[in-house]
Amino acid sequence: GTDTNRLMFRSLLISPAAALVASLLFLTCSPKSTWKYLRSEDLKAVPASYDQTADNGRINGQGRPLATGACNLYEAFEPDTNHLDHTPIRYIRINFHWMNSVDGAQNLKEDEARKFTLELYKALNYSMENNKKMWLPNGNNTPCLPIRIKYQLTPDPTRPGDDGIYFHYDDKLYFYVTRGRNRNLYSRDVIEKYGVQPDSVLNIFMMPHHPDSLKSETYSAYNTGVALTNAMKLAAKWFEIKNPWDFRGVLNHETGHIYGLSHTWAYNDGCDDTPQHPQDCYSRGQYPGCDTMTSNNVMDYNAQQLAFTPCQIGKIHQRMAALNARQRGLLAPTWCKLDETKTIVIRDTVAWLGAKDLEGNLVIENGGSLTIGCRVSVPPGGRISVHAGGTLILGEYAHLHNACGGRWKGIEVEQSGELSGVVLTGGDPRIEDTDNGLSSAIKK
């Protein structure tokens, strides 16, 4: 017992000393690591052999190379399921306007409307978080990708107590008429009068069908809507909708229009994965044969409207990333403030051929390789770090900048002994808004 105790005591004394010696030996043998911010003269052209041997300048290792301008390809904006964090969630800012007659008889009462709105808001984000597999064509193998889009109910910060839900009483503007001499679905009068933060928030107007229309046997008072760039008007018999979740498809459909999606059933909408079909079936149990002929796509007219195809998702994200698109202004600019918890780390071979608005720093680890073939915005104060053994390749259409009018720190590269981080350029990429002397003036 005594000898055992002495042995244990000695091991406790020796272990810290041994650990210290091992640490000193490690530090002595390890190469010294230094970091340096690149300047324009430090950039090197991609070797001629690169394009012949590497496939990370192409989409999924095949298809169109960087030189064709992948920024215009919807597929370049589809979320990568192996690197979901490379497609940050985009938040569409929204508010709701409940239109009613002056006597308050033509739409839900305010407490009921507010309750309906909050439940619908929950349903909208649930549908965006839970994309559904396409039903058409029957037996298809179309991937079901995460959408990476959510809604954000947005109050007006200049209005005390505002919750982003508004009520308006106006006998001239409360109603929605889809057809006939008095149709007003495309009129922006109600938007111009009652819109709140219209340049930065998608205004959603919840309108009843006109009571005179409801008296007509030929008027179809179905759930409907229209998209008007920075606003939408939705119409329904609101008193008869028992479950707000049943209306999420209609609103998502109009959001699709806002961000560039077209109807899919009758003509080419620009996406190969949205098949044309006769649109004869509204639901699977409607008629014989509808079990294999019904669509559930968000841009068709059907009872579901819950499925977004990969191309549709890519098309929306492309519009959201377009700097000159008015609809981009409806997004919460999460890329305008550095959030280091959103740092993206590249550890394998990756190609970004669509535009990215980063929310954190970008790090390329030893063994990682990133090819950038489109616009990438780095948040104010952010940086790109290329570790020793890592590679960053800036293609011909690469454009590094800050999309918020701010400045970012630039590209820093690690040197560890004889191993260094590598930054290569192909063509003439644009580099702007850095603090450390890095710009588009590249030495050839």
MOFENBEL-V451643 format. One record per pair of residues at least 24 apart in sequence whose ideal C-beta (glycine too) atoms are under 7 Angstrom apart, sorted by the first residue. I is the first residue (numbers start at 1). GAP is how many residues later the second one is. Records with the same first field share a line. If there is no record, write none. Layout:
I->GAP + GAP
This chain:
31->385 + 386
33->381 + 383
34->381
35->377 + 379
36->376 + 377 + 379
37->373 + 374 + 375 + 399
38->372 + 373 + 375 + 385 + 400
39->398 + 399
40->397 + 398 + 399 + 401 + 402
41->402
43->380 + 382 + 399 + 400
44->380 + 381
45->379 + 380 + 399
46->347 + 378 + 379 + 380
56->293 + 295 + 313 + 315
57->294 + 314 + 316 + 338
58->293
59->294
66->287 + 307 + 329 + 330 + 331 + 360
67->329
69->328
70->283 + 284 + 303 + 304
71->283 + 284 + 303 + 304 + 326
73->280
74->237 + 240 + 241 + 244
75->236 + 239
76->277 + 278 + 298
77->237 + 240 + 241 + 244 + 277
78->67 + 232 + 235 + 236
79->66 + 67 + 69 + 234
81->64
83->267
84->62
85->259
86->258
87->61 + 230
88->246 + 254 + 269 + 271
89->59 + 60 + 61
90->58 + 59 + 230 + 241
91->59 + 61 + 240 + 241 + 243
92->57 + 59 + 60 + 110 + 163 + 238 + 239
93->59 + 61 + 107 + 108 + 109 + 237 + 238 + 239
94->57 + 58 + 59 + 60 + 107 + 108 + 110
95->59 + 69 + 71 + 101 + 106 + 108 + 109
96->68 + 69 + 70 + 108 + 110
97->69 + 71 + 97 + 106 + 107 + 108 + 109
98->69 + 108
99->69 + 71 + 74 + 75 + 91 + 106 + 107 + 108
100->67 + 69 + 74
101->68 + 70 + 73
102->67 + 69
104->65
106->68 + 102 + 105
107->101 + 131
108->130 + 131
110->57
114->51
116->128
117->48
119->125
120->124 + 127 + 128
121->30 + 32
123->121 + 122 + 125
124->27 + 124 + 127 + 128
125->25 + 26
127->121 + 125 + 179
131->176 + 177
132->164 + 174 + 175
133->174
134->162 + 163 + 173 + 175
135->159 + 160 + 161
136->139 + 141 + 159
137->138
138->154
142->131 + 167
143->167
145->165 + 168
147->161 + 166
149->167
152->180
154->47
156->40 + 41
166->30
168->26
174->33 + 34
175->32 + 33 + 34 + 35
176->31 + 32 + 33 + 57 + 59
177->33 + 36
178->46
185->41 + 48
186->40
188->40
191->37 + 40
195->36
198->32 + 33
199->130
200->129 + 130
201->129
202->28 + 29 + 56 + 128
203->27 + 28
204->28 + 30
205->26 + 28 + 29
206->28 + 32
207->26 + 27 + 28
208->27 + 30
209->26 + 28
223->24 + 27
225->25 + 29
226->28
227->27 + 30 + 31
229->97
230->96 + 100
232->26
249->49 + 55 + 56 + 57
252->46 + 53
253->45 + 46 + 52
256->42 + 43
258->69
259->57 + 60 + 61 + 68
260->55 + 56 + 59
261->38 + 51 + 54 + 55
262->37
263->36
264->33 + 35 + 36
265->30 + 35
270->45
271->38 + 40 + 41 + 44
272->39
273->36 + 37 + 38
274->35 + 37 + 38
318->36
321->33 + 34 + 36
323->80
333->71
334->25
335->24 + 42 + 44 + 68 + 69
336->43 + 44 + 68
337->42
338->41 + 42 + 43 + 44
346->24
352->24
357->46
358->24
361->24
364->26 + 27 + 28
365->25
366->24
371->24
372->26
373->24 + 25
374->24
375->24
376->24
377->24 + 25 + 26
378->24 + 30
379->29
380->24 + 26 + 27 + 28
381->27 + 28
382->26 + 27
383->25 + 26 + 27 + 29
384->27
385->27
386->25 + 27 + 28 + 35 + 36 + 37
387->27 + 34
388->26 + 27 + 28 + 31 + 32 + 33
389->30
390->31
391->31
392->31
393->31 + 33
394->31 + 32 + 35
395->31 + 32 + 34
396->30 + 31 + 32 + 33
398->31
399->30 + 31
400->31
401->31 + 32
402->31
407->26 + 27 + 28
408->25 + 26
409->25 + 26 + 27
410->24 + 25 + 26 + 28
411->27
